[in-house]
């Protein structure tokens, strides 16, 4: 009976494969899930679809604020969190949000310190999300907090997509899958 050569042999996908698959899945789902021109229904998205899309955008904006807060408080994690943050920015844009959805904003330490206090809100009802985000005192706890937020959002999205029509359900499923991949990457340590 052969034994594994390494006592720390990992099971499951590697970080690079998850980073490659997550954005590709989102891009595939997002290619046809634009806010207009879906063409199926003929009369546009229903009110329930618009509410679900707006809620998903607000949720992604809230997650983006968490990433920004952790990167600002823990600059040493910026390199590790940058690609994950960029995926969250894409989620915000795919769901039709736009507040703070700038890929260039991933360098908060040298940027202005005032955006969290006065975000450029575009008339959305997401002002409760813009409250200051508490960041744990060390890198490990900060990553664990982000992983917990990603897990909670991915679980909620997985449940919500069951009652949604085709394209929006696929987009939400793709974002939930990317969130699950983020949880894995945030939980794996330095590897």
C-alpha positions as CSV (number, residue, x, y, z in Angstrom):
1,X,0.0,0.0,0.0
2,X,1.8,3.2,-1.2
3,X,1.8,6.2,1.1
4,X,1.8,9.8,-0.2
5,X,5.3,11.2,-0.6
6,X,4.3,14.4,1.2
7,X,2.4,14.6,4.4
8,X,1.1,18.0,3.3
9,X,-0.3,16.8,-0.1
10,X,-3.1,19.1,-1.1
11,X,-6.3,17.9,-2.6
12,X,-8.4,20.1,-4.9
13,X,-7.5,22.7,-7.5
14,X,-4.4,24.9,-7.3
15,X,-4.5,28.7,-6.9
16,X,-3.5,29.4,-10.5
17,X,-6.1,27.2,-12.0
18,X,-8.8,28.9,-9.8
19,X,-7.6,32.4,-10.8
20,X,-7.7,31.4,-14.4
21,X,-11.2,29.7,-14.3
22,X,-13.0,32.3,-12.1
23,X,-12.7,35.3,-14.5
24,X,-13.2,33.2,-17.5
25,X,-16.5,31.8,-16.1
26,X,-17.6,35.4,-15.2
27,X,-16.7,36.6,-18.7
28,X,-18.6,33.8,-20.3
29,X,-21.7,34.4,-18.3
30,X,-21.3,38.2,-18.6
31,X,-21.0,38.2,-22.4
32,X,-24.7,37.9,-22.9
33,X,-26.0,39.2,-19.6
34,X,-26.0,43.0,-20.3
35,X,-28.6,45.2,-18.8
36,X,-30.4,45.7,-22.1
37,X,-30.9,43.8,-25.2
38,X,-31.5,40.3,-23.8
39,X,-34.2,39.8,-26.4
40,X,-35.9,36.8,-24.8
41,X,-38.9,38.5,-23.1
42,X,-39.4,41.3,-25.6
43,X,-40.6,43.7,-22.9
44,X,-37.4,43.9,-20.9
45,X,-36.5,42.7,-17.4
46,X,-39.2,42.3,-14.8
47,X,-39.3,44.4,-11.7
48,X,-38.1,41.3,-9.7
49,X,-35.1,41.0,-12.1
50,X,-34.2,44.6,-11.7
51,X,-34.4,44.4,-7.9
52,X,-32.3,41.2,-7.9
53,X,-29.7,42.8,-10.2
54,X,-29.6,46.0,-8.0
55,X,-29.3,43.9,-4.8
56,X,-26.4,41.9,-6.4
57,X,-24.7,45.1,-7.4
58,X,-25.0,46.6,-3.9
59,X,-23.7,43.3,-2.4
60,X,-20.7,43.4,-4.7
61,X,-20.1,47.1,-3.9
62,X,-20.2,46.2,-0.2
63,X,-17.7,43.4,-0.7
64,X,-15.5,45.8,-2.7
65,X,-15.5,48.2,0.2
66,X,-14.3,45.4,2.4
67,X,-11.5,44.6,0.1
68,X,-10.5,48.3,-0.1
69,X,-10.6,48.6,3.7
70,X,-8.4,45.5,4.2
71,X,-5.9,46.7,1.5
72,X,-5.8,50.2,3.1
73,X,-5.2,48.7,6.6
74,X,-2.9,45.9,5.5
75,X,-0.8,47.2,2.5
76,X,1.3,44.1,2.6
77,X,-1.7,42.1,1.4
78,X,-2.4,44.4,-1.6
79,X,-0.5,42.1,-4.1
80,X,-2.4,39.0,-2.9
81,X,-5.8,40.7,-2.8
82,X,-5.5,42.8,-6.0
83,X,-6.7,40.1,-8.4
84,X,-9.6,39.1,-6.2
85,X,-10.6,42.8,-5.8
86,X,-10.5,43.2,-9.6
87,X,-12.9,40.3,-9.9
88,X,-15.3,41.9,-7.5
89,X,-15.0,45.1,-9.5
90,X,-16.1,43.1,-12.6
91,X,-19.0,41.7,-10.6
92,X,-20.2,45.2,-9.7
93,X,-20.0,46.2,-13.4
94,X,-21.7,43.1,-14.6
95,X,-24.7,43.7,-12.3
96,X,-25.0,47.3,-13.4
97,X,-23.4,48.9,-10.4
98,X,-20.7,51.5,-10.7
99,X,-19.8,53.1,-7.5
100,X,-16.1,52.7,-6.7
101,X,-15.8,50.1,-9.5
102,X,-12.5,51.3,-10.8
103,X,-9.7,48.7,-11.2
104,X,-7.1,51.5,-10.7
105,X,-8.4,52.1,-7.2
106,X,-6.5,49.1,-5.9
107,X,-3.8,51.3,-4.5
108,X,-5.6,52.9,-1.6
109,X,-2.5,53.7,0.6
110,X,-1.2,56.4,-1.7
111,X,-4.6,57.5,-2.9
112,X,-6.8,60.1,-1.3
113,X,-8.3,59.2,2.1
114,X,-11.6,60.9,1.6
115,X,-13.5,58.5,-0.7
116,X,-14.8,56.2,2.0
117,X,-16.4,59.2,3.8
118,X,-18.0,60.7,0.7
119,X,-18.4,58.1,-2.0
120,X,-19.5,59.2,-5.5
121,X,-22.9,57.6,-5.1
122,X,-25.0,57.6,-8.3
123,X,-28.4,57.9,-6.6
124,X,-28.5,54.3,-5.4
125,X,-29.9,53.2,-2.1
126,X,-26.6,51.7,-1.0
127,X,-25.6,54.4,1.5
128,X,-25.9,51.9,4.5
129,X,-23.2,49.9,2.9
130,X,-20.7,52.8,3.0
131,X,-20.3,52.7,6.8
132,X,-16.7,52.1,7.8
133,X,-15.5,48.5,7.6
134,X,-13.6,47.2,10.7
135,X,-10.4,45.3,9.8
136,X,-8.9,42.7,12.0
137,X,-5.6,43.5,13.8
138,X,-3.4,41.0,11.8
139,X,-3.2,39.7,8.3
140,X,-4.5,36.2,9.1
141,X,-7.6,37.6,10.7
142,X,-8.2,40.2,8.0
143,X,-8.0,37.4,5.4
144,X,-10.4,35.3,7.5
145,X,-12.9,38.1,7.7
146,X,-12.8,38.6,3.9
147,X,-13.2,34.9,3.4
148,X,-16.2,34.8,5.7
149,X,-17.8,37.7,3.8
150,X,-17.2,36.0,0.4
151,X,-18.6,32.7,1.7
152,X,-21.7,34.4,3.1
153,X,-22.3,36.2,-0.2
154,X,-21.6,33.2,-2.4
155,X,-24.0,31.1,-0.3
156,X,-26.8,33.7,-0.5
157,X,-26.3,34.1,-4.2
158,X,-26.5,30.4,-4.7
159,X,-29.9,30.3,-3.0
160,X,-31.2,33.4,-4.8
161,X,-30.4,32.2,-8.3
162,X,-33.1,29.5,-8.1
163,X,-35.9,31.9,-8.5
164,X,-34.4,34.0,-11.3
165,X,-34.7,33.7,-15.1
166,X,-31.9,32.3,-17.3
167,X,-29.3,35.0,-18.0
168,X,-29.5,36.7,-14.6
169,X,-29.4,33.3,-12.9
170,X,-26.3,32.3,-14.9
171,X,-24.6,35.6,-14.0
172,X,-25.4,35.2,-10.3
173,X,-24.2,31.6,-10.4
174,X,-20.9,32.7,-12.0
175,X,-20.4,35.4,-9.4
176,X,-21.2,32.8,-6.6
177,X,-18.7,30.4,-8.1
178,X,-16.1,33.1,-8.3
179,X,-16.8,34.0,-4.6
180,X,-16.4,30.3,-3.7
181,X,-13.0,30.3,-5.4
182,X,-12.1,33.5,-3.5
183,X,-12.9,31.8,-0.3
184,X,-10.6,29.0,-1.2
185,X,-7.8,31.4,-2.1
186,X,-8.2,33.5,1.0
187,X,-8.2,30.4,3.2
188,X,-5.2,28.6,1.8
189,X,-2.5,30.7,3.5
190,X,0.6,31.8,1.6
191,X,0.5,29.0,-1.0
